Amino acid sequence: MVFDISVALTWILFLALLPISFFWLRRAWRIVVQRDFSEVAVKRGEPPPDAATWAPYEMAINLVAGGVIACVIGAVVLGAWDYSTWSAVAGSTIWCKFFASFALSRHAHAKWGKAKI
């Protein structure tokens, strides 16, 4: 194996999966066990007024995404997947989690159908 830019980027991608998985699983843990809703559906740094309503959805997004990334890490360490497989699964998971969390935060902060007082 010759060390070149592609090997360096592969290692950077793999090593970045460790903190990504940790933060997403920690977020799910905070929602489920500690009942901390401060990071649920955050938009511009503020959670929605009814964050407990959206907490199960945010927990599911973080738990599934963090679990998939943890499985990718395990598969890479065990040598079960080649580069194209694990990088595709990891990349797709990261993008899907970003889009799902974005959509949830926008939906939780929506103003339609709410009485204006």
N, CA, C and O atoms as CSV, one atom per row, in Angstrom:
chain,resi,resn,atom,element,x,y,z
A,1,MET,N,N,0.851,-1.176,0.000
A,1,MET,CA,C,0.000,0.000,0.000
A,1,MET,C,C,0.902,1.247,0.000
A,1,MET,O,O,1.755,1.425,0.870
A,2,VAL,N,N,0.686,2.068,-0.972
A,2,VAL,CA,C,1.431,3.313,-1.105
A,2,VAL,C,C,0.613,4.427,-0.471
A,2,VAL,O,O,-0.580,4.572,-0.737
A,3,PHE,N,N,1.271,5.206,0.368
A,3,PHE,CA,C,0.559,6.300,1.018
A,3,PHE,C,C,0.432,7.461,0.049
A,3,PHE,O,O,1.425,8.093,-0.311
A,4,ASP,N,N,-0.795,7.736,-0.370
A,4,ASP,CA,C,-1.069,8.873,-1.244
A,4,ASP,C,C,-2.324,9.577,-0.731
A,4,ASP,O,O,-2.808,9.276,0.360
A,5,ILE,N,N,-2.836,10.491,-1.501
A,5,ILE,CA,C,-3.965,11.314,-1.041
A,5,ILE,C,C,-5.221,10.474,-0.818
A,5,ILE,O,O,-5.990,10.761,0.100
A,6,SER,N,N,-5.447,9.452,-1.627
A,6,SER,CA,C,-6.655,8.640,-1.455
A,6,SER,C,C,-6.597,7.826,-0.160
A,6,SER,O,O,-7.620,7.649,0.502
A,7,VAL,N,N,-5.436,7.341,0.200
A,7,VAL,CA,C,-5.292,6.613,1.463
A,7,VAL,C,C,-5.502,7.561,2.644
A,7,VAL,O,O,-6.143,7.204,3.632
A,8,ALA,N,N,-4.959,8.766,2.529
A,8,ALA,CA,C,-5.133,9.750,3.606
A,8,ALA,C,C,-6.610,10.113,3.777
A,8,ALA,O,O,-7.095,10.193,4.906
A,9,LEU,N,N,-7.324,10.331,2.684
A,9,LEU,CA,C,-8.746,10.671,2.777
A,9,LEU,C,C,-9.576,9.506,3.311
A,9,LEU,O,O,-10.550,9.712,4.035
A,10,THR,N,N,-9.190,8.287,2.952
A,10,THR,CA,C,-9.884,7.113,3.475
A,10,THR,C,C,-9.736,7.030,4.990
A,10,THR,O,O,-10.710,6.772,5.697
A,11,TRP,N,N,-8.533,7.246,5.484
A,11,TRP,CA,C,-8.313,7.228,6.929
A,11,TRP,C,C,-9.045,8.369,7.637
A,11,TRP,O,O,-9.593,8.183,8.724
A,12,ILE,N,N,-9.050,9.534,7.022
A,12,ILE,CA,C,-9.775,10.666,7.614
A,12,ILE,C,C,-11.263,10.353,7.701
A,12,ILE,O,O,-11.897,10.616,8.723
A,13,LEU,N,N,-11.824,9.790,6.626
A,13,LEU,CA,C,-13.240,9.418,6.642
A,13,LEU,C,C,-13.521,8.387,7.724
A,13,LEU,O,O,-14.484,8.525,8.479
A,14,PHE,N,N,-12.693,7.361,7.804
A,14,PHE,CA,C,-12.929,6.321,8.802
A,14,PHE,C,C,-12.795,6.868,10.222
A,14,PHE,O,O,-13.641,6.588,11.071
A,15,LEU,N,N,-11.753,7.636,10.488
A,15,LEU,CA,C,-11.558,8.169,11.837
A,15,LEU,C,C,-12.645,9.169,12.216
A,15,LEU,O,O,-12.960,9.321,13.396
A,16,ALA,N,N,-13.222,9.853,11.228
A,16,ALA,CA,C,-14.310,10.790,11.517
A,16,ALA,C,C,-15.587,10.060,11.918
A,16,ALA,O,O,-16.454,10.644,12.569
A,17,LEU,N,N,-15.711,8.803,11.540
A,17,LEU,CA,C,-16.917,8.043,11.901
A,17,LEU,C,C,-17.014,7.807,13.405
A,17,LEU,O,O,-18.116,7.702,13.943
A,18,LEU,N,N,-15.889,7.723,14.078
A,18,LEU,CA,C,-15.902,7.464,15.524
A,18,LEU,C,C,-16.586,8.581,16.317
A,18,LEU,O,O,-17.509,8.287,17.077
A,19,PRO,N,N,-16.183,9.841,16.179
A,19,PRO,CA,C,-16.900,10.883,16.934
A,19,PRO,C,C,-18.320,11.115,16.433
A,19,PRO,O,O,-19.199,11.480,17.213
A,20,ILE,N,N,-18.555,10.906,15.133
A,20,ILE,CA,C,-19.915,11.070,14.609
A,20,ILE,C,C,-20.855,10.102,15.303
A,20,ILE,O,O,-21.914,10.494,15.793
A,21,SER,N,N,-20.465,8.839,15.343
A,21,SER,CA,C,-21.298,7.825,15.993
A,21,SER,C,C,-21.471,8.125,17.478
A,21,SER,O,O,-22.568,7.991,18.020
A,22,PHE,N,N,-20.396,8.527,18.128
A,22,PHE,CA,C,-20.472,8.839,19.551
A,22,PHE,C,C,-21.469,9.961,19.834
A,22,PHE,O,O,-22.309,9.831,20.725
A,23,PHE,N,N,-21.385,11.056,19.086
A,23,PHE,CA,C,-22.270,12.191,19.343
A,23,PHE,C,C,-23.727,11.855,19.052
A,23,PHE,O,O,-24.614,12.274,19.796
A,24,TRP,N,N,-23.989,11.108,17.985
A,24,TRP,CA,C,-25.373,10.770,17.659
A,24,TRP,C,C,-25.956,9.803,18.679
A,24,TRP,O,O,-27.114,9.957,19.068
A,25,LEU,N,N,-25.192,8.816,19.120
A,25,LEU,CA,C,-25.696,7.890,20.140
A,25,LEU,C,C,-25.834,8.588,21.491
A,25,LEU,O,O,-26.747,8.277,22.257
A,26,ARG,N,N,-24.938,9.525,21.789
A,26,ARG,CA,C,-25.057,10.289,23.038
A,26,ARG,C,C,-26.306,11.166,23.027
A,26,ARG,O,O,-26.971,11.327,24.050
A,27,ARG,N,N,-26.614,11.728,21.865
A,27,ARG,CA,C,-27.828,12.535,21.743
A,27,ARG,C,C,-29.076,11.692,21.988
A,27,ARG,O,O,-29.994,12.126,22.683
A,28,ALA,N,N,-29.111,10.494,21.422
A,28,ALA,CA,C,-30.245,9.593,21.662
A,28,ALA,C,C,-30.321,9.216,23.142
A,28,ALA,O,O,-31.414,9.143,23.703
A,29,TRP,N,N,-29.177,8.978,23.774
A,29,TRP,CA,C,-29.133,8.647,25.201
A,29,TRP,C,C,-29.681,9.805,26.041
A,29,TRP,O,O,-30.451,9.589,26.977
A,30,ARG,N,N,-29.287,11.014,25.707
A,30,ARG,CA,C,-29.773,12.176,26.465
A,30,ARG,C,C,-31.285,12.323,26.354
A,30,ARG,O,O,-31.948,12.692,27.325
A,31,ILE,N,N,-31.824,12.042,25.196
A,31,ILE,CA,C,-33.269,12.190,25.012
A,31,ILE,C,C,-34.016,11.105,25.764
A,31,ILE,O,O,-35.003,11.395,26.441
A,32,VAL,N,N,-33.567,9.861,25.660
A,32,VAL,CA,C,-34.299,8.735,26.243
A,32,VAL,C,C,-34.099,8.645,27.748
A,32,VAL,O,O,-35.073,8.586,28.499
A,33,VAL,N,N,-32.860,8.635,28.195
A,33,VAL,CA,C,-32.575,8.360,29.607
A,33,VAL,C,C,-32.617,9.624,30.456
A,33,VAL,O,O,-33.246,9.637,31.515
A,34,GLN,N,N,-31.962,10.673,30.011
A,34,GLN,CA,C,-31.870,11.881,30.827
A,34,GLN,C,C,-33.029,12.847,30.616
A,34,GLN,O,O,-33.158,13.835,31.339
A,35,ARG,N,N,-33.875,12.560,29.620
A,35,ARG,CA,C,-35.035,13.410,29.300
A,35,ARG,C,C,-34.612,14.854,29.030
A,35,ARG,O,O,-35.302,15.797,29.418
A,36,ASP,N,N,-33.484,15.012,28.367
A,36,ASP,CA,C,-32.950,16.331,28.015
A,36,ASP,C,C,-33.393,16.651,26.590
A,36,ASP,O,O,-32.907,16.040,25.638
A,37,PHE,N,N,-34.299,17.590,26.441
A,37,PHE,CA,C,-34.844,17.939,25.137
A,37,PHE,C,C,-34.238,19.219,24.573
A,37,PHE,O,O,-34.814,19.826,23.669
A,38,SER,N,N,-33.091,19.636,25.089
A,38,SER,CA,C,-32.490,20.894,24.644
A,38,SER,C,C,-31.920,20.810,23.239
A,38,SER,O,O,-31.710,21.844,22.606
A,39,GLU,N,N,-31.663,19.606,22.730
A,39,GLU,CA,C,-31.115,19.445,21.382
A,39,GLU,C,C,-32.122,18.833,20.416
A,39,GLU,O,O,-31.735,18.324,19.364
A,40,VAL,N,N,-33.393,18.873,20.753
A,40,VAL,CA,C,-34.429,18.280,19.908
A,40,VAL,C,C,-34.907,19.309,18.894
A,40,VAL,O,O,-35.351,20.395,19.267
A,41,ALA,N,N,-34.817,18.972,17.622
A,41,ALA,CA,C,-35.345,19.797,16.519
A,41,ALA,C,C,-34.895,21.253,16.624
A,41,ALA,O,O,-35.711,22.169,16.524
A,42,VAL,N,N,-33.626,21.454,16.822
A,42,VAL,CA,C,-33.073,22.793,17.017
A,42,VAL,C,C,-33.071,23.562,15.700
A,42,VAL,O,O,-32.632,23.059,14.665
A,43,LYS,N,N,-33.576,24.801,15.766
A,43,LYS,CA,C,-33.540,25.705,14.627
A,43,LYS,C,C,-32.995,27.034,15.127
A,43,LYS,O,O,-33.571,27.652,16.022
A,44,ARG,N,N,-31.898,27.463,14.553
A,44,ARG,CA,C,-31.213,28.692,14.967
A,44,ARG,C,C,-30.858,28.680,16.453
A,44,ARG,O,O,-30.935,29.708,17.126
A,45,GLY,N,N,-30.471,27.518,16.953
A,45,GLY,CA,C,-30.031,27.383,18.332
A,45,GLY,C,C,-31.126,27.246,19.365
A,45,GLY,O,O,-30.835,27.163,20.558
A,46,GLU,N,N,-32.378,27.220,18.942
A,46,GLU,CA,C,-33.505,27.146,19.884
A,46,GLU,C,C,-34.337,25.896,19.615
A,46,GLU,O,O,-34.679,25.619,18.465
A,47,PRO,N,N,-34.666,25.139,20.660
A,47,PRO,CA,C,-35.598,24.025,20.466
A,47,PRO,C,C,-37.023,24.550,20.323
A,47,PRO,O,O,-37.296,25.683,20.723
A,48,PRO,N,N,-37.928,23.769,19.772
A,48,PRO,CA,C,-39.317,24.229,19.649
A,48,PRO,C,C,-39.968,24.330,21.026
A,48,PRO,O,O,-39.474,23.739,21.986
A,49,PRO,N,N,-41.065,25.069,21.131
A,49,PRO,CA,C,-41.721,25.202,22.430
A,49,PRO,C,C,-42.250,23.876,22.970
A,49,PRO,O,O,-42.323,23.691,24.185
A,50,ASP,N,N,-42.614,22.964,22.093
A,50,ASP,CA,C,-43.130,21.657,22.503
A,50,ASP,C,C,-42.127,20.570,22.129
A,50,ASP,O,O,-42.447,19.649,21.379
A,51,ALA,N,N,-40.919,20.686,22.655
A,51,ALA,CA,C,-39.825,19.781,22.282
A,51,ALA,C,C,-40.115,18.333,22.657
A,51,ALA,O,O,-39.652,17.424,21.968
A,52,ALA,N,N,-40.864,18.094,23.723
A,52,ALA,CA,C,-41.175,16.722,24.131
A,52,ALA,C,C,-41.996,15.995,23.072
A,52,ALA,O,O,-41.920,14.771,22.963
A,53,THR,N,N,-42.776,16.733,22.295
A,53,THR,CA,C,-43.565,16.129,21.228
A,53,THR,C,C,-42.674,15.569,20.126
A,53,THR,O,O,-42.983,14.529,19.546
A,54,TRP,N,N,-41.583,16.245,19.840
A,54,TRP,CA,C,-40.699,15.864,18.742
A,54,TRP,C,C,-39.541,14.996,19.194
A,54,TRP,O,O,-38.782,14.505,18.358
A,55,ALA,N,N,-39.385,14.796,20.484
A,55,ALA,CA,C,-38.256,14.032,21.017
A,55,ALA,C,C,-38.201,12.586,20.513
A,55,ALA,O,O,-37.109,12.124,20.184
A,56,PRO,N,N,-39.305,11.850,20.432
A,56,PRO,CA,C,-39.191,10.462,19.934
A,56,PRO,C,C,-38.676,10.378,18.503
A,56,PRO,O,O,-37.946,9.449,18.157
A,57,TYR,N,N,-39.050,11.332,17.681
A,57,TYR,CA,C,-38.589,11.320,16.295
A,57,TYR,C,C,-37.100,11.639,16.209
A,57,TYR,O,O,-36.357,10.989,15.473
A,58,GLU,N,N,-36.677,12.631,16.959
A,58,GLU,CA,C,-35.255,12.989,16.980
A,58,GLU,C,C,-34.433,11.851,17.568
A,58,GLU,O,O,-33.340,11.563,17.081
A,59,MET,N,N,-34.939,11.207,18.598
A,59,MET,CA,C,-34.241,10.080,19.193
A,59,MET,C,C,-34.101,8.947,18.187
A,59,MET,O,O,-33.035,8.341,18.087
A,60,ALA,N,N,-35.162,8.652,17.441
A,60,ALA,CA,C,-35.102,7.580,16.451
A,60,ALA,C,C,-34.100,7.895,15.341
A,60,ALA,O,O,-33.345,7.022,14.916
A,61,ILE,N,N,-34.096,9.132,14.880
A,61,ILE,CA,C,-33.141,9.528,13.830
A,61,ILE,C,C,-31.711,9.341,14.323
A,61,ILE,O,O,-30.882,8.761,13.621
A,62,ASN,N,N,-31.422,9.827,15.520
A,62,ASN,CA,C,-30.062,9.728,16.054
A,62,ASN,C,C,-29.672,8.296,16.389
A,62,ASN,O,O,-28.528,7.900,16.164
A,63,LEU,N,N,-30.604,7.516,16.922
A,63,LEU,CA,C,-30.305,6.136,17.295
A,63,LEU,C,C,-30.041,5.275,16.065
A,63,LEU,O,O,-29.088,4.495,16.048
A,64,VAL,N,N,-30.866,5.408,15.049
A,64,VAL,CA,C,-30.673,4.619,13.827
A,64,VAL,C,C,-29.379,5.025,13.127
A,64,VAL,O,O,-28.585,4.166,12.743
A,65,ALA,N,N,-29.167,6.320,12.962
A,65,ALA,CA,C,-27.960,6.785,12.271
A,65,ALA,C,C,-26.695,6.423,13.055
A,65,ALA,O,O,-25.720,5.951,12.470
A,66,GLY,N,N,-26.705,6.637,14.354
A,66,GLY,CA,C,-25.545,6.278,15.179
A,66,GLY,C,C,-25.290,4.785,15.191
A,66,GLY,O,O,-24.140,4.347,15.185
A,67,GLY,N,N,-26.365,3.996,15.210
A,67,GLY,CA,C,-26.216,2.538,15.165
A,67,GLY,C,C,-25.659,2.043,13.846
A,67,GLY,O,O,-24.815,1.148,13.821
A,68,VAL,N,N,-26.124,2.619,12.754
A,68,VAL,CA,C,-25.601,2.225,11.440
A,68,VAL,C,C,-24.126,2.577,11.331
A,68,VAL,O,O,-23.336,1.772,10.837
A,69,ILE,N,N,-23.747,3.748,11.779
A,69,ILE,CA,C,-22.342,4.152,11.717
A,69,ILE,C,C,-21.496,3.264,12.629
A,69,ILE,O,O,-20.370,2.917,12.273
A,70,ALA,N,N,-22.016,2.895,13.793
A,70,ALA,CA,C,-21.282,1.982,14.675
A,70,ALA,C,C,-21.101,0.609,14.014
A,70,ALA,O,O,-20.050,-0.014,14.161
A,71,CYS,N,N,-22.109,0.142,13.297
A,71,CYS,CA,C,-21.993,-1.129,12.560
A,71,CYS,C,C,-20.976,-1.014,11.428
A,71,CYS,O,O,-20.241,-1.963,11.156
A,72,VAL,N,N,-20.930,0.132,10.773
A,72,VAL,CA,C,-19.929,0.352,9.722
A,72,VAL,C,C,-18.530,0.294,10.326
A,72,VAL,O,O,-17.633,-0.324,9.752
A,73,ILE,N,N,-18.340,0.925,11.463
A,73,ILE,CA,C,-17.037,0.892,12.127
A,73,ILE,C,C,-16.652,-0.542,12.454
A,73,ILE,O,O,-15.518,-0.956,12.215
A,74,GLY,N,N,-17.597,-1.299,13.000
A,74,GLY,CA,C,-17.329,-2.698,13.318
A,74,GLY,C,C,-17.006,-3.527,12.089
A,74,GLY,O,O,-16.106,-4.366,12.123
A,75,ALA,N,N,-17.730,-3.301,11.008
A,75,ALA,CA,C,-17.480,-4.053,9.777
A,75,ALA,C,C,-16.116,-3.729,9.186
A,75,ALA,O,O,-15.446,-4.612,8.652
A,76,VAL,N,N,-15.701,-2.473,9.277
A,76,VAL,CA,C,-14.387,-2.090,8.753
A,76,VAL,C,C,-13.282,-2.704,9.606
A,76,VAL,O,O,-12.303,-3.227,9.075
A,77,VAL,N,N,-13.436,-2.642,10.913
A,77,VAL,CA,C,-12.414,-3.191,11.805
A,77,VAL,C,C,-12.296,-4.708,11.614
A,77,VAL,O,O,-11.191,-5.249,11.646
A,78,LEU,N,N,-13.410,-5.386,11.419
A,78,LEU,CA,C,-13.379,-6.834,11.208
A,78,LEU,C,C,-13.009,-7.222,9.780
A,78,LEU,O,O,-12.783,-8.399,9.498
A,79,GLY,N,N,-12.945,-6.256,8.888
A,79,GLY,CA,C,-12.582,-6.529,7.507
A,79,GLY,C,C,-13.692,-7.158,6.690
A,79,GLY,O,O,-13.429,-7.821,5.686
A,80,ALA,N,N,-14.942,-6.955,7.116
A,80,ALA,CA,C,-16.076,-7.580,6.444
A,80,ALA,C,C,-16.489,-6.848,5.173
A,80,ALA,O,O,-17.021,-7.467,4.252
A,81,TRP,N,N,-16.253,-5.554,5.111
A,81,TRP,CA,C,-16.667,-4.762,3.949
A,81,TRP,C,C,-15.457,-4.147,3.277
A,81,TRP,O,O,-14.481,-3.779,3.931
A,82,ASP,N,N,-15.536,-4.044,1.959
A,82,ASP,CA,C,-14.482,-3.347,1.241
A,82,ASP,C,C,-14.756,-1.844,1.274
A,82,ASP,O,O,-15.780,-1.397,1.791
A,83,TYR,N,N,-13.827,-1.080,0.717
A,83,TYR,CA,C,-13.911,0.377,0.811
A,83,TYR,C,C,-15.187,0.938,0.187
A,83,TYR,O,O,-15.849,1.787,0.784
A,84,SER,N,N,-15.530,0.473,-0.997
A,84,SER,CA,C,-16.691,1.043,-1.692
A,84,SER,C,C,-17.985,0.793,-0.924
A,84,SER,O,O,-18.884,1.634,-0.935
A,85,THR,N,N,-18.084,-0.345,-0.263
A,85,THR,CA,C,-19.304,-0.659,0.489
A,85,THR,C,C,-19.422,0.210,1.736
A,85,THR,O,O,-20.440,0.871,1.939
A,86,TRP,N,N,-18.385,0.209,2.569
A,86,TRP,CA,C,-18.518,0.945,3.830
A,86,TRP,C,C,-18.561,2.448,3.617
A,86,TRP,O,O,-19.242,3.151,4.363
A,87,SER,N,N,-17.850,2.960,2.616
A,87,SER,CA,C,-17.913,4.406,2.390
A,87,SER,C,C,-19.278,4.816,1.843
A,87,SER,O,O,-19.764,5.905,2.148
A,88,ALA,N,N,-19.905,3.947,1.032
A,88,ALA,CA,C,-21.248,4.250,0.529
A,88,ALA,C,C,-22.280,4.225,1.644
A,88,ALA,O,O,-23.130,5.111,1.724
A,89,VAL,N,N,-22.213,3.223,2.500
A,89,VAL,CA,C,-23.166,3.131,3.606
A,89,VAL,C,C,-22.970,4.296,4.577
A,89,VAL,O,O,-23.944,4.907,5.017
A,90,ALA,N,N,-21.728,4.601,4.910
A,90,ALA,CA,C,-21.456,5.701,5.844
A,90,ALA,C,C,-21.884,7.035,5.257
A,90,ALA,O,O,-22.524,7.834,5.941
A,91,GLY,N,N,-21.544,7.285,4.010
A,91,GLY,CA,C,-21.910,8.557,3.383
A,91,GLY,C,C,-23.408,8.726,3.247
A,91,GLY,O,O,-23.939,9.803,3.515
A,92,SER,N,N,-24.093,7.677,2.835
A,92,SER,CA,C,-25.556,7.745,2.711
A,92,SER,C,C,-26.220,7.968,4.064
A,92,SER,O,O,-27.190,8.719,4.171
A,93,THR,N,N,-25.697,7.317,5.089
A,93,THR,CA,C,-26.260,7.475,6.431
A,93,THR,C,C,-26.076,8.908,6.934
A,93,THR,O,O,-27.000,9.495,7.497
A,94,ILE,N,N,-24.900,9.460,6.732
A,94,ILE,CA,C,-24.634,10.820,7.190
A,94,ILE,C,C,-25.570,11.811,6.499
A,94,ILE,O,O,-26.172,12.658,7.159
A,95,TRP,N,N,-25.694,11.711,5.175
A,95,TRP,CA,C,-26.560,12.637,4.450
A,95,TRP,C,C,-28.026,12.453,4.823
A,95,TRP,O,O,-28.745,13.437,4.995
A,96,CYS,N,N,-28.479,11.207,4.950
A,96,CYS,CA,C,-29.885,10.969,5.328
A,96,CYS,C,C,-30.180,11.514,6.723
A,96,CYS,O,O,-31.259,12.058,6.957
A,97,LYS,N,N,-29.231,11.374,7.654
A,97,LYS,CA,C,-29.431,11.904,9.002
A,97,LYS,C,C,-29.513,13.427,8.977
A,97,LYS,O,O,-30.356,14.014,9.655
A,98,PHE,N,N,-28.645,14.066,8.203
A,98,PHE,CA,C,-28.695,15.524,8.108
A,98,PHE,C,C,-30.035,15.996,7.537
A,98,PHE,O,O,-30.648,16.919,8.074
A,99,PHE,N,N,-30.482,15.374,6.468
A,99,PHE,CA,C,-31.747,15.769,5.849
A,99,PHE,C,C,-32.931,15.496,6.772
A,99,PHE,O,O,-33.841,16.321,6.861
A,100,ALA,N,N,-32.938,14.361,7.455
A,100,ALA,CA,C,-34.046,14.027,8.353
A,100,ALA,C,C,-34.100,14.992,9.537
A,100,ALA,O,O,-35.180,15.448,9.913
A,101,SER,N,N,-32.955,15.303,10.122
A,101,SER,CA,C,-32.933,16.245,11.247
A,101,SER,C,C,-33.336,17.651,10.801
A,101,SER,O,O,-34.028,18.359,11.532
A,102,PHE,N,N,-32.909,18.051,9.615
A,102,PHE,CA,C,-33.292,19.353,9.082
A,102,PHE,C,C,-34.801,19.424,8.870
A,102,PHE,O,O,-35.441,20.399,9.263
A,103,ALA,N,N,-35.366,18.391,8.248
A,103,ALA,CA,C,-36.806,18.374,7.994
A,103,ALA,C,C,-37.592,18.375,9.303
A,103,ALA,O,O,-38.609,19.059,9.415
A,104,LEU,N,N,-37.127,17.618,10.285
A,104,LEU,CA,C,-37.813,17.583,11.578
A,104,LEU,C,C,-37.759,18.943,12.262
A,104,LEU,O,O,-38.759,19.387,12.827
A,105,SER,N,N,-36.624,19.602,12.221
A,105,SER,CA,C,-36.526,20.911,12.883
A,105,SER,C,C,-37.420,21.938,12.207
A,105,SER,O,O,-38.031,22.765,12.885
A,106,ARG,N,N,-37.505,21.901,10.886
A,106,ARG,CA,C,-38.377,22.848,10.188
A,106,ARG,C,C,-39.845,22.551,10.458
A,106,ARG,O,O,-40.653,23.469,10.601
A,107,HIS,N,N,-40.184,21.286,10.526
A,107,HIS,CA,C,-41.566,20.916,10.800
A,107,HIS,C,C,-41.958,21.258,12.238
A,107,HIS,O,O,-43.085,21.686,12.487
A,108,ALA,N,N,-41.044,21.074,13.176
A,108,ALA,CA,C,-41.337,21.360,14.585
A,108,ALA,C,C,-41.502,22.856,14.832
A,108,ALA,O,O,-42.222,23.252,15.748
A,109,HIS,N,N,-40.854,23.680,14.041
A,109,HIS,CA,C,-40.938,25.134,14.218
A,109,HIS,C,C,-41.954,25.781,13.288
A,109,HIS,O,O,-42.029,27.007,13.218
A,110,ALA,N,N,-42.727,24.988,12.580
A,110,ALA,CA,C,-43.698,25.542,11.623
A,110,ALA,C,C,-44.791,26.306,12.360
A,110,ALA,O,O,-45.137,25.982,13.496
A,111,LYS,N,N,-45.322,27.314,11.704
A,111,LYS,CA,C,-46.330,28.171,12.320
A,111,LYS,C,C,-47.738,27.869,11.829
A,111,LYS,O,O,-48.698,28.417,12.371
A,112,TRP,N,N,-47.895,27.005,10.810
A,112,TRP,CA,C,-49.229,26.784,10.262
A,112,TRP,C,C,-50.115,26.028,11.243
A,112,TRP,O,O,-49.658,25.115,11.930
A,113,GLY,N,N,-51.355,26.406,11.301
A,113,GLY,CA,C,-52.335,25.733,12.138
A,113,GLY,C,C,-52.242,26.058,13.624
A,113,GLY,O,O,-52.988,25.490,14.421
A,114,LYS,N,N,-51.356,26.946,14.008
A,114,LYS,CA,C,-51.226,27.304,15.416
A,114,LYS,C,C,-51.897,28.649,15.660
A,114,LYS,O,O,-51.749,29.579,14.867
A,115,ALA,N,N,-52.622,28.743,16.742
A,115,ALA,CA,C,-53.316,29.983,17.060
A,115,ALA,C,C,-52.309,31.064,17.427
A,115,ALA,O,O,-51.384,30.827,18.205
A,116,LYS,N,N,-52.493,32.235,16.870
A,116,LYS,CA,C,-51.625,33.365,17.172
A,116,LYS,C,C,-52.213,34.132,18.351
A,116,LYS,O,O,-53.337,34.630,18.288
A,117,ILE,N,N,-51.457,34.214,19.393
A,117,ILE,CA,C,-51.937,34.891,20.599
A,117,ILE,C,C,-51.202,36.186,20.785
A,117,ILE,O,O,-51.461,36.909,21.746
